[in-house]
Amino acid sequence: MKKREAEINDKKMTLVSHLAELRIRLMWVFAAMAVGTAISFLYVEEIYGFLVKPLHDSMGEGDTNRLIYTGLTEAFFTYLKVSFFTGIFITFPVLAIQIWKFIAPALYKNEKKAFLPFLIATPILFFAGGACVYYFIIPMAWPFFLSFQSTALDTVMPIQLEARVSEYLDLIMTLIFAFGLCFQMPVVLTLLGRAGFISSDWLKSKRRYVVIIVFVIAAFLTPPDIISQVGLAIPMMRFS
């Protein structure tokens, strides 16, 4: 009986110690994000310029080359949101490192060597996804949306873009995060394969279903246009 109680107490102590360590890791992550957000706020106008440059470059003569805000506090809170987004984006490697430090003690030496490449690949793929949408997908998608503008000669009353700054930045930040996360598929699928949950033969046999799921995810994460949807779906299919 005493032996059983000792085992239970040991398990409780182990659980408590793991939770305490997890709390410390999360505090490091949140602290890094807070510092990243604060630093980003100092350069928020430059970051704003970087995010709106694709829209500026896609606009032609006669377009309303500006973004508007309709609420008194909208621009201020949009700047805060951009700073927070940038802080999370640039401190993503800190999150990966803290995850590694949390699970590494439970791994054997050979398991650490096998897992380390995935830790390195995770932030690289995340940044690659963000770069892909910014430099390749958006320059194709924005002209498509802007093509629906018209003059009075075309449609009696002209259709002109008057984009709200918060809506535009929400859209582009969502796209960057969506592509960054979806570019993690090689890591996720490889880990699932190593763990024995899936295999290459299983993926091949379920290929038609995978394609449907990929396009559904792409349609959910991207604007309702074929360019960005296909632009996200193709890398996901290649990864799977």
KAQUI-V611532 format. One record per pair of residues at least 12 apart in sequence whose ideal C-beta (glycine too) atoms are under 6 Angstrom apart, sorted by the first residue. I is the first residue (numbers start at 1). J is the second residue. Records with the same first field share a line. If there is no record, write none. Layout:
BEGIN
I=J ; J
END
This chain:
BEGIN
25=98 ; 102
28=98
29=95 ; 98
32=91 ; 94
33=87 ; 88 ; 91
36=87 ; 90 ; 91
37=83 ; 84 ; 87
40=83 ; 86 ; 87
41=83
44=79 ; 82 ; 83
47=82 ; 86
51=172
54=138 ; 139 ; 142
55=142
58=142 ; 143 ; 146
64=160 ; 161
67=163 ; 165 ; 168
68=162 ; 164
69=165
74=166
78=165 ; 166 ; 169
82=169
85=173
92=123 ; 126
93=123
96=119 ; 122 ; 123
100=119
118=187
121=187
122=187
125=183 ; 184
126=180
128=183
129=179 ; 180 ; 183
130=176 ; 180
132=179
133=175 ; 176 ; 179
137=228 ; 231
140=227
141=225 ; 227 ; 228
144=225 ; 227
149=161
178=221
182=236
185=236 ; 239
186=239
210=240
214=233 ; 236 ; 237
215=233
218=232 ; 233
END
